[in-house]
């Protein structure tokens, strides 16, 4: 029987999601996925556009979570529709963007990335059709500074 990621996980910016902790190794994340009997796929991104050309490994689990690794360290977790969990402030997939802005007044729209960025350490994407959150991303602090992040010394 295939497992599911739908178990009401708490998302903690700069920390992780449930037992999936940022800066974990790929092996640690795969162990957790296997323990939960979650299906997953894995791919390598060349990442040629970065200053230091470090390939990224991306593991997509249960069609609702993606884990991004560089130099065997988890630096970003992306959650999308199908994921059941929320930030500690209550924002989750399906929350209206207006409600999210009421909950977190630091949310600002980023024209370049076409998403909402919070000073609290997460990004939201919303649907133009429904005005609801369709994805949520958390990451390591170094990702806030491109120069620092692209040195891969974290």
N, C-alpha and C positions, 0 to 999 in steps of 0.2 A: 504494500500500500504506500502510495506516495504521500509525503508529508506536506505541510503547508506553512507558509510564513505568516498566516493569519492568526496570530496569537496575541494581539494587543501588546505590542512592544513599546517601550518608552524610548524616545529618541533624545539623546543628550548631545547637543552641539559640542564640538571639540573633544568628545569622549567616545561616543559610539551608540549602537542600537542594541539594547538587551546585552547579550554576551559577546556581540560582535564589536570589538574595541578597535578604534583607530590606532594605527601603527602596529597592529598585529601582523604576523606573517601570513603568507598565502596558506601554508600548511595548517595554521591554527583556524583560519576561516573555513577551509575545506573540512576539517574535523567537525566543526560545529554544524556545517551543512549536512554532512553524512550522519551525524548523531540524530538530526531532526528528520532524516530521510527526505531531504529536499532535493528536487531535481535542479541541475545547473548546467551551464555551458561556459566554456572558457575561450577567450581569444586574446591575441597579442596585438597591440597597436604600436606601430613603428614610432609614432610621435616625433616625426622629423621637424616639426615647426618649433620645438623648444630649443633654447640656447644650448643646453646639454642634451644630447640625443639619447635619452634613456627610454627604452621601450616600456610601455604600460601593459600590465596584465589586467584584463577585465573579466570578472566572473559574474554572470547573470544568473540569479537564483529564483526559481519558482515564478518567473515572469513578473516579479514585483520589486526585486532588490538587485542592485548592481554594486559590486565591490571593485574599487580601482586601486591597483598596486603599482609602485615603482620601487625598484631595488628591494623587492620582497617586503615592502611595508605598505599597509593599507592607509591610503591618504584621503579617500573619499568614499562615502556611501550614498547612493542615489536610490530613492524609493519612489514608486509610482503607483498608479491605480492598481488595486489588488492587494496592496500592502495595508495591514491593519495595525496601526499604532499611532502615537501622537507625540509631539514635543511636550515637555513638562508644562508649557503654558497652555496646552490644549489644542493647538493648531495641528491639523491632520489633513490627509488627502480627503478632499470633499468639502473642506471648510471654505466658505465664501471668502474671496480676497478682501472684501470690505470688513468682514468679521476679523480676519487675520490682522488687518491694519489697526482695528480697534484694540485687539489683544496686545499687539507689538507695534508701538508707535515709531520704532526705528526702521520699519520696513520702507525701503525706497526702491522705486522702479529703476532698473538698469537698462537703458536703451540698447547698449552694445550687446549684452547677453540676452536681452528680452526676458528678464526674470526679475524677481523681487529679492533684494538682498537685506538681511537683517544684521544689525550690529551685534546681535546675540550669537552669531555664528552659523547661520543656515541660509539657504536660497530656496525660493519657492517659484514654481512655474504655475501659471493659471491658464485656463481655457478661455479664449475669447468668446466662445459660444455660451458657456455656463457661468463664467466669472468665478469659478471654483478652483481651488488648488488641485493640480493634477500630478505634481511631483514635488518632492522635498529632498534637499541634498544637505548633508553635513560633511565636515572636512576638518583636516588639521589646521591649526592657526597659521602655519606657514603659507597656506594657499591664499591668504589674504594679501600677500606681497609676492608678485610674480618673480622678482629678482631673487628673493630669499627661497621661494619654492623651487625654482628651476636650478638651484645649486644642488638639490637632492642631498642635503647634509642634515636631514632631520631624522 
